Amino acid sequence: MTEKIKALQIIHLGICAGTIIAYFIVGNISLETLQIPIVDSASIIYLAIPVLAFVLSSILFKAQLKQIDPKLKLEDKLPIYQTASIMRWAVLEGAAFIILFLKPDFILFGILLILYLLFLRPTEERINNDLSNY
């Protein structure tokens, strides 16, 4: 089981590293870009992107975990957990890229999504906790 968790951690690292590298290359991050942008009626949709990504990723993750048969052993539940995690991370990564390329003024919110993505690093304790809830 440790090898499967390591594989999931490597996938997570790749997603996080790719997004962070893209932000450094394309984002031109400086103290000016890390300020809270002015939100008007034309740019309110870009403020909704990180919120929707957070909500959608959580809903998809929980929906996938609900499909797991509780009678299965932990090792048999892991492939479904891996799929659910990758879906969750992909939504967050996609939202971060949308913000980066469509509205770079809101790069701070993309960075917050990346920080949340880093927080979701799979550990054995987190996996056991998530799987025991479903």
Secondary structure per residue as TSV (DSSP state, phi and psi in degrees):
chain	resnum	aa	ss	phi	psi
A	1	M	-	360.0	-31.6
A	2	T	H	-62.2	-34.8
A	3	E	H	-67.0	-37.2
A	4	K	H	-67.9	-37.4
A	5	I	H	-68.1	-39.9
A	6	K	H	-61.4	-40.9
A	7	A	H	-63.0	-42.5
A	8	L	H	-64.7	-38.2
A	9	Q	H	-66.4	-35.6
A	10	I	H	-68.7	-40.3
A	11	I	H	-61.6	-45.1
A	12	H	H	-61.4	-44.0
A	13	L	H	-61.3	-41.9
A	14	G	H	-63.2	-42.6
A	15	I	H	-64.6	-46.3
A	16	C	H	-65.4	-46.4
A	17	A	H	-63.2	-42.4
A	18	G	H	-62.4	-41.9
A	19	T	H	-68.1	-42.3
A	20	I	H	-64.7	-43.5
A	21	I	H	-62.2	-42.4
A	22	A	H	-61.8	-40.3
A	23	Y	H	-65.7	-37.4
A	24	F	H	-71.7	-37.2
A	25	I	H	-76.9	-50.4
A	26	V	H	-87.8	-33.5
A	27	G	H	-76.0	-20.4
A	28	N	-	46.4	59.4
A	29	I	-	-71.5	127.3
A	30	S	-	-145.0	179.0
A	31	L	T	-64.7	-29.7
A	32	E	T	-67.7	-36.4
A	33	T	T	-76.8	-16.8
A	34	L	T	-89.8	9.7
A	35	Q	S	-86.5	154.7
A	36	I	-	-70.8	124.5
A	37	P	-	-74.9	162.2
A	38	I	-	-78.3	126.4
A	39	V	-	-103.8	120.5
A	40	D	-	-120.6	-176.9
A	41	S	T	-65.2	-26.6
A	42	A	T	-78.0	-24.6
A	43	S	T	-110.3	8.8
A	44	I	H	-63.8	-30.1
A	45	I	H	-63.9	-32.5
A	46	Y	H	-73.2	-22.9
A	47	L	H	-76.8	-27.1
A	48	A	H	-77.0	-22.2
A	49	I	H	-57.4	-52.3
A	50	P	H	-65.7	-34.3
A	51	V	H	-66.0	-47.3
A	52	L	H	-63.3	-37.7
A	53	A	H	-64.0	-43.0
A	54	F	H	-61.5	-47.7
A	55	V	H	-66.8	-48.0
A	56	L	H	-62.6	-41.4
A	57	S	H	-64.2	-39.3
A	58	S	H	-67.5	-41.1
A	59	I	H	-64.7	-46.0
A	60	L	H	-62.8	-41.9
A	61	F	H	-61.0	-48.5
A	62	K	H	-67.0	-36.2
A	63	A	H	-64.5	-40.2
A	64	Q	H	-66.1	-41.5
A	65	L	H	-68.2	-27.9
A	66	K	H	-69.0	-19.1
A	67	Q	T	-78.9	-10.5
A	68	I	S	-74.1	132.9
A	69	D	-	-73.7	121.7
A	70	P	T	-65.4	-14.5
A	71	K	T	-80.3	-14.6
A	72	L	S	-70.5	153.9
A	73	K	-	-72.9	163.0
A	74	L	H	-59.1	-39.7
A	75	E	H	-66.0	-30.7
A	76	D	H	-79.4	-21.4
A	77	K	H	-81.1	-19.5
A	78	L	H	-62.1	-39.5
A	79	P	H	-61.7	-36.8
A	80	I	H	-69.9	-39.2
A	81	Y	H	-62.6	-40.2
A	82	Q	H	-62.6	-44.5
A	83	T	H	-61.9	-44.5
A	84	A	H	-62.6	-41.3
A	85	S	H	-66.0	-43.3
A	86	I	H	-64.3	-38.9
A	87	M	H	-62.6	-43.1
A	88	R	H	-62.1	-47.5
A	89	W	H	-66.7	-35.8
A	90	A	H	-65.5	-39.0
A	91	V	H	-64.6	-44.6
A	92	L	H	-66.0	-41.9
A	93	E	H	-65.0	-42.5
A	94	G	H	-61.3	-42.8
A	95	A	H	-64.4	-39.4
A	96	A	H	-63.0	-40.2
A	97	F	H	-70.6	-36.8
A	98	I	H	-60.3	-45.2
A	99	I	H	-63.4	-43.5
A	100	L	H	-60.9	-43.1
A	101	F	H	-91.6	-31.9
A	102	L	H	-90.4	-35.7
A	103	K	-	-143.8	78.3
A	104	P	G	-61.7	-16.0
A	105	D	G	-64.0	-25.4
A	106	F	G	-97.6	27.3
A	107	I	H	-61.6	-27.1
A	108	L	H	-59.2	-39.4
A	109	F	H	-70.6	-32.4
A	110	G	H	-65.7	-39.6
A	111	I	H	-65.4	-37.3
A	112	L	H	-64.4	-37.7
A	113	L	H	-63.4	-40.6
A	114	I	H	-64.7	-41.3
A	115	L	H	-62.3	-40.5
A	116	Y	H	-64.5	-40.0
A	117	L	H	-61.8	-41.4
A	118	L	H	-64.3	-36.9
A	119	F	H	-63.7	-27.1
A	120	L	T	-81.9	16.4
A	121	R	-	-53.9	128.9
A	122	P	-	-75.0	126.2
A	123	T	-	-125.8	164.0
A	124	E	H	-61.6	-39.4
A	125	E	H	-64.5	-43.7
A	126	R	H	-65.5	-41.5
A	127	I	H	-63.4	-46.3
A	128	N	H	-60.8	-41.4
A	129	N	H	-65.8	-46.3
A	130	D	H	-63.6	-41.7
A	131	L	H	-74.4	-27.3
A	132	S	H	-74.9	-21.6
A	133	N	T	-77.4	-15.4
A	134	Y	-	-123.7	360.0
